[in-house]
Amino acid sequence: MNAKSIVIFSVVGGVLITILTGLVSSTPPMLVGAMWYGYPLAWLFRLVLAPEYFPWRVDVTALLLDIVAWSVVVAVVLFVVKKMSG
Protein backbone atom coordinates (compact mmCIF):
# COMPACT_ATOMS: atom_id res chain seq x y z
CA MET A 1 0.00 0.00 0.00
CA ASN A 2 1.60 3.25 -1.12
CA ALA A 3 1.08 6.76 0.23
CA LYS A 4 -1.45 7.69 -2.47
CA SER A 5 -3.73 4.77 -1.64
CA ILE A 6 -3.46 5.53 2.10
CA VAL A 7 -4.64 9.09 1.44
CA ILE A 8 -7.53 7.91 -0.76
CA PHE A 9 -8.64 5.23 1.72
CA SER A 10 -8.37 7.63 4.65
CA VAL A 11 -10.53 10.30 2.96
CA VAL A 12 -13.14 7.74 1.89
CA GLY A 13 -13.09 6.19 5.36
CA GLY A 14 -13.36 9.62 6.96
CA VAL A 15 -16.41 10.49 4.89
CA LEU A 16 -18.08 7.14 5.62
CA ILE A 17 -17.46 7.33 9.36
CA THR A 18 -18.70 10.93 9.45
CA ILE A 19 -21.91 9.98 7.66
CA LEU A 20 -22.40 7.03 10.03
CA THR A 21 -21.93 9.29 13.07
CA GLY A 22 -24.80 11.34 11.68
CA LEU A 23 -27.01 8.48 12.88
CA VAL A 24 -25.76 8.82 16.47
CA SER A 25 -27.44 11.34 18.73
CA SER A 26 -25.00 13.62 20.54
CA THR A 27 -27.60 15.88 22.13
CA PRO A 28 -26.53 17.40 25.46
CA PRO A 29 -28.65 16.04 28.35
CA MET A 30 -30.45 19.27 29.26
CA LEU A 31 -31.12 20.54 25.72
CA VAL A 32 -34.78 20.89 24.77
CA GLY A 33 -36.07 21.75 21.32
CA ALA A 34 -33.48 20.15 19.07
CA MET A 35 -31.68 16.87 18.48
CA TRP A 36 -27.99 16.93 17.61
CA TYR A 37 -26.27 14.29 15.51
CA GLY A 38 -22.61 13.68 14.67
CA TYR A 39 -19.47 12.91 16.62
CA PRO A 40 -17.06 14.42 17.72
CA LEU A 41 -18.70 17.64 16.50
CA ALA A 42 -22.45 17.87 16.08
CA TRP A 43 -23.03 18.75 12.44
CA LEU A 44 -26.66 17.72 11.91
CA PHE A 45 -29.48 19.32 13.87
CA ARG A 46 -33.19 18.44 13.94
CA LEU A 47 -35.54 21.05 15.33
CA VAL A 48 -38.23 19.45 17.47
CA LEU A 49 -40.22 22.45 18.72
CA ALA A 50 -40.82 24.11 15.33
CA PRO A 51 -41.01 21.26 12.80
CA GLU A 52 -43.35 23.17 10.48
CA TYR A 53 -40.28 24.90 9.11
CA PHE A 54 -37.62 22.74 7.51
CA PRO A 55 -36.48 20.89 10.67
CA TRP A 56 -33.06 19.67 9.49
CA ARG A 57 -29.99 21.92 9.60
CA VAL A 58 -26.42 21.03 8.57
CA ASP A 59 -23.42 22.88 9.95
CA VAL A 60 -21.04 22.60 6.98
CA THR A 61 -17.99 23.74 8.97
CA ALA A 62 -18.49 21.07 11.63
CA LEU A 63 -19.18 18.50 8.92
CA LEU A 64 -15.90 19.28 7.16
CA LEU A 65 -13.98 19.28 10.44
CA ASP A 66 -15.47 15.88 11.30
CA ILE A 67 -14.41 14.52 7.90
CA VAL A 68 -10.87 15.81 8.47
CA ALA A 69 -10.73 14.39 12.01
CA TRP A 70 -11.96 10.95 10.99
CA SER A 71 -9.69 10.94 7.92
CA VAL A 72 -6.69 11.56 10.16
CA VAL A 73 -7.76 8.72 12.47
CA VAL A 74 -8.17 6.33 9.53
CA ALA A 75 -4.81 7.42 8.07
CA VAL A 76 -3.04 6.76 11.37
CA VAL A 77 -4.64 3.32 11.64
CA LEU A 78 -3.67 2.45 8.05
CA PHE A 79 -0.13 3.70 8.62
CA VAL A 80 0.25 1.59 11.76
CA VAL A 81 -1.19 -1.47 10.02
CA LYS A 82 1.22 -0.95 7.12
CA LYS A 83 4.21 -0.67 9.48
CA MET A 84 3.13 -3.69 11.52
CA SER A 85 2.67 -5.91 8.46
CA GLY A 86 6.13 -5.20 7.18
N, CA and C atoms as a LAMMPS dump frame, in Angstrom:
ITEM: TIMESTEP
0
ITEM: NUMBER OF ATOMS
258
ITEM: BOX BOUNDS ff ff ff
-5.0000000000000000e+02 5.0000000000000000e+02
-5.0000000000000000e+02 5.0000000000000000e+02
-5.0000000000000000e+02 5.0000000000000000e+02
ITEM: ATOMS id mol type element x y z
1 1 1 N 0.86 -1.178 0
2 1 2 C 0 0 0
3 1 3 C 0.906 1.241 0
4 2 1 N 0.769 2.054 -1.027
5 2 2 C 1.602 3.247 -1.118
6 2 3 C 0.9 4.447 -0.473
7 3 1 N 1.596 5.568 -0.452
8 3 2 C 1.081 6.76 0.226
9 3 3 C -0.196 7.289 -0.431
10 4 1 N -0.275 7.196 -1.758
11 4 2 C -1.449 7.691 -2.471
12 4 3 C -2.696 6.89 -2.084
13 5 1 N -2.57 5.59 -1.995
14 5 2 C -3.731 4.774 -1.637
15 5 3 C -4.115 4.974 -0.168
16 6 1 N -3.143 5.234 0.705
17 6 2 C -3.464 5.528 2.102
18 6 3 C -4.28 6.812 2.193
19 7 1 N -3.902 7.825 1.433
20 7 2 C -4.645 9.094 1.441
21 7 3 C -6.059 8.89 0.914
22 8 1 N -6.196 8.149 -0.176
23 8 2 C -7.527 7.914 -0.759
24 8 3 C -8.404 7.13 0.211
25 9 1 N -7.859 6.033 0.775
26 9 2 C -8.636 5.232 1.722
27 9 3 C -8.981 6.021 2.983
28 10 1 N -8.084 6.87 3.43
29 10 2 C -8.368 7.632 4.647
30 10 3 C -9.465 8.667 4.409
31 11 1 N -9.472 9.315 3.257
32 11 2 C -10.528 10.295 2.959
33 11 3 C -11.879 9.593 2.793
34 12 1 N -11.898 8.486 2.062
35 12 2 C -13.14 7.738 1.886
36 12 3 C -13.63 7.207 3.235
37 13 1 N -12.72 6.667 4.03
38 13 2 C -13.089 6.188 5.359
39 13 3 C -13.574 7.313 6.253
40 14 1 N -12.929 8.468 6.17
41 14 2 C -13.357 9.618 6.96
42 14 3 C -14.757 10.077 6.604
43 15 1 N -15.073 10.095 5.324
44 15 2 C -16.412 10.487 4.885
45 15 3 C -17.443 9.465 5.356
46 16 1 N -17.132 8.171 5.205
47 16 2 C -18.08 7.138 5.617
48 16 3 C -18.337 7.16 7.123
49 17 1 N -17.291 7.299 7.911
50 17 2 C -17.464 7.333 9.363
51 17 3 C -18.252 8.58 9.776
52 18 1 N -17.964 9.704 9.14
53 18 2 C -18.702 10.931 9.452
54 18 3 C -20.186 10.776 9.153
55 19 1 N -20.507 10.198 8.016
56 19 2 C -21.907 9.984 7.66
57 19 3 C -22.567 9.018 8.654
58 20 1 N -21.844 7.977 9.053
59 20 2 C -22.397 7.034 10.031
60 20 3 C -22.608 7.683 11.394
61 21 1 N -21.724 8.61 11.783
62 21 2 C -21.932 9.287 13.069
63 21 3 C -23.12 10.241 13.016
64 22 1 N -23.586 10.554 11.811
65 22 2 C -24.804 11.343 11.679
66 22 3 C -26.042 10.592 12.134
67 23 1 N -25.908 9.297 12.36
68 23 2 C -27.006 8.485 12.88
69 23 3 C -27.003 8.413 14.4
70 24 1 N -25.931 8.907 15.019
71 24 2 C -25.759 8.818 16.469
72 24 3 C -26.127 10.158 17.102
73 25 1 N -27.032 10.115 18.045
74 25 2 C -27.436 11.337 18.73
75 25 3 C -26.344 11.781 19.693
76 26 1 N -25.997 13.047 19.618
77 26 2 C -25.004 13.623 20.536
78 26 3 C -25.602 14.836 21.249
79 27 1 N -26.892 14.78 21.493
80 27 2 C -27.601 15.879 22.131
81 27 3 C -27.177 16.008 23.592
82 28 1 N -26.822 17.21 24.042
83 28 2 C -26.529 17.404 25.465
84 28 3 C -27.749 17.054 26.311
85 29 1 N -27.541 16.546 27.527
86 29 2 C -28.652 16.041 28.348
87 29 3 C -29.759 17.054 28.639
88 30 1 N -29.438 18.301 28.856
89 30 2 C -30.452 19.273 29.26
90 30 3 C -30.997 20.104 28.098
91 31 1 N -30.665 19.761 26.872
92 31 2 C -31.123 20.538 25.715
93 31 3 C -32.55 20.135 25.334
94 32 1 N -33.395 21.126 25.166
95 32 2 C -34.78 20.89 24.768
96 32 3 C -35.028 21.663 23.479
97 33 1 N -35.69 21.045 22.531
98 33 2 C -36.071 21.753 21.321
99 33 3 C -35.321 21.336 20.081
100 34 1 N -34.24 20.587 20.239
101 34 2 C -33.476 20.151 19.073
102 34 3 C -32.746 18.854 19.393
103 35 1 N -32.502 18.088 18.359
104 35 2 C -31.683 16.875 18.476
105 35 3 C -30.41 17.127 17.684
106 36 1 N -29.28 16.767 18.274
107 36 2 C -27.99 16.935 17.614
108 36 3 C -27.479 15.58 17.194
109 37 1 N -26.839 15.537 16.014
110 37 2 C -26.265 14.294 15.51
111 37 3 C -24.866 14.57 14.988
112 38 1 N -23.994 13.575 15.129
113 38 2 C -22.613 13.678 14.674
114 38 3 C -21.66 13.594 15.839
115 39 1 N -20.483 13.037 15.575
116 39 2 C -19.473 12.906 16.617
117 39 3 C -18.103 12.989 15.966
118 40 1 N -17.163 13.698 16.462
119 40 2 C -17.055 14.416 17.722
120 40 3 C -17.743 15.777 17.716
121 41 1 N -17.96 16.365 16.554
122 41 2 C -18.695 17.637 16.495
123 41 3 C -20.099 17.371 15.975
124 42 1 N -21.077 17.991 16.583
125 42 2 C -22.448 17.867 16.083
126 42 3 C -22.56 18.69 14.806
127 43 1 N -22.94 18.038 13.713
128 43 2 C -23.034 18.747 12.441
129 43 3 C -24.434 18.675 11.825
130 44 1 N -25.3 17.848 12.403
131 44 2 C -26.662 17.716 11.906
132 44 3 C -27.62 18 13.054
133 45 1 N -28.56 18.903 12.83
134 45 2 C -29.484 19.324 13.867
135 45 3 C -30.914 19.138 13.38
136 46 1 N -31.768 18.597 14.247
137 46 2 C -33.19 18.441 13.936
138 46 3 C -33.991 19.235 14.953
139 47 1 N -34.708 20.23 14.463
140 47 2 C -35.536 21.053 15.335
141 47 3 C -36.793 20.272 15.703
142 48 1 N -37.088 20.207 16.991
143 48 2 C -38.232 19.447 17.472
144 48 3 C -39.411 20.371 17.774
145 49 1 N -39.143 21.549 18.295
146 49 2 C -40.221 22.445 18.718
147 49 3 C -40.912 23.155 17.561
148 50 1 N -40.221 23.398 16.467
149 50 2 C -40.821 24.107 15.335
150 50 3 C -40.642 23.296 14.049
151 51 1 N -41.242 22.101 13.978
152 51 2 C -41.011 21.261 12.796
153 51 3 C -41.766 21.715 11.549
154 52 1 N -42.637 22.716 11.671
155 52 2 C -43.354 23.166 10.476
156 52 3 C -42.415 23.842 9.484
157 53 1 N -41.329 24.402 9.982
158 53 2 C -40.276 24.896 9.107
159 53 3 C -39.362 23.724 8.817
160 54 1 N -38.496 23.862 7.839
161 54 2 C -37.615 22.743 7.511
162 54 3 C -36.811 22.378 8.749
163 55 1 N -37.053 21.202 9.353
164 55 2 C -36.483 20.895 10.67
165 55 3 C -35.017 20.48 10.66
166 56 1 N -34.439 20.171 9.518
167 56 2 C -33.064 19.675 9.488
168 56 3 C -32.103 20.799 9.112
169 57 1 N -31.033 20.932 9.876
170 57 2 C -29.986 21.925 9.604
171 57 3 C -28.646 21.208 9.581
172 58 1 N -27.767 21.602 8.665
173 58 2 C -26.423 21.034 8.568
174 58 3 C -25.42 22.152 8.774
175 59 1 N -24.523 21.95 9.729
176 59 2 C -23.418 22.878 9.95
177 59 3 C -22.253 22.388 9.09
178 60 1 N -22.03 23.051 7.963
179 60 2 C -21.037 22.603 6.985
180 60 3 C -19.629 22.637 7.568
181 61 1 N -19.318 23.645 8.366
182 61 2 C -17.985 23.736 8.965
183 61 3 C -17.715 22.547 9.877
184 62 1 N -18.663 22.222 10.732
185 62 2 C -18.491 21.073 11.632
186 62 3 C -18.44 19.775 10.839
187 63 1 N -19.213 19.686 9.767
188 63 2 C -19.183 18.498 8.916
189 63 3 C -17.798 18.302 8.302
190 64 1 N -17.234 19.374 7.762
191 64 2 C -15.899 19.276 7.155
192 64 3 C -14.83 18.975 8.205
193 65 1 N -14.948 19.571 9.38
194 65 2 C -13.982 19.278 10.444
195 65 3 C -14.091 17.832 10.912
196 66 1 N -15.296 17.286 10.964
197 66 2 C -15.469 15.879 11.298
198 66 3 C -14.832 14.98 10.244
199 67 1 N -15.027 15.313 8.974
200 67 2 C -14.408 14.52 7.901
201 67 3 C -12.898 14.542 8.028
202 68 1 N -12.332 15.708 8.307
203 68 2 C -10.874 15.807 8.473
204 68 3 C -10.413 14.994 9.678
205 69 1 N -11.122 15.113 10.799
206 69 2 C -10.73 14.392 12.013
207 69 3 C -10.776 12.887 11.792
208 70 1 N -11.857 12.389 11.216
209 70 2 C -11.956 10.949 10.993
210 70 3 C -10.983 10.482 9.915
211 71 1 N -10.682 11.315 8.934
212 71 2 C -9.685 10.942 7.918
213 71 3 C -8.301 10.791 8.541
214 72 1 N -7.971 11.662 9.473
215 72 2 C -6.688 11.558 10.164
216 72 3 C -6.635 10.272 10.994
217 73 1 N -7.721 9.953 11.673
218 73 2 C -7.763 8.718 12.473
219 73 3 C -7.581 7.497 11.574
220 74 1 N -8.292 7.457 10.449
221 74 2 C -8.169 6.326 9.528
222 74 3 C -6.767 6.262 8.943
223 75 1 N -6.169 7.405 8.613
224 75 2 C -4.808 7.423 8.068
225 75 3 C -3.807 6.883 9.08
226 76 1 N -3.951 7.26 10.331
227 76 2 C -3.039 6.761 11.37
228 76 3 C -3.186 5.248 11.518
229 77 1 N -4.415 4.766 11.522
230 77 2 C -4.644 3.318 11.637
231 77 3 C -4.043 2.588 10.441
232 78 1 N -4.245 3.087 9.235
233 78 2 C -3.674 2.454 8.048
234 78 3 C -2.153 2.489 8.075
235 79 1 N -1.584 3.594 8.538
236 79 2 C -0.132 3.701 8.616
237 79 3 C 0.439 2.688 9.613
238 80 1 N -0.214 2.541 10.755
239 80 2 C 0.247 1.588 11.759
240 80 3 C 0.11 0.163 11.247
241 81 1 N -1.004 -0.13 10.594
242 81 2 C -1.192 -1.475 10.024
243 81 3 C -0.139 -1.77 8.976
244 82 1 N 0.185 -0.773 8.161
245 82 2 C 1.217 -0.952 7.124
246 82 3 C 2.577 -1.214 7.765
247 83 1 N 2.921 -0.477 8.812
248 83 2 C 4.212 -0.671 9.482
249 83 3 C 4.277 -1.999 10.223
250 84 1 N 3.153 -2.424 10.785
251 84 2 C 3.131 -3.692 11.518
252 84 3 C 3.233 -4.899 10.587
253 85 1 N 2.668 -4.772 9.387
254 85 2 C 2.666 -5.914 8.458
255 85 3 C 3.975 -6.034 7.677
256 86 1 N 4.809 -5.067 7.802
257 86 2 C 6.13 -5.199 7.178
258 86 3 C 6.276 -4.3 6.054
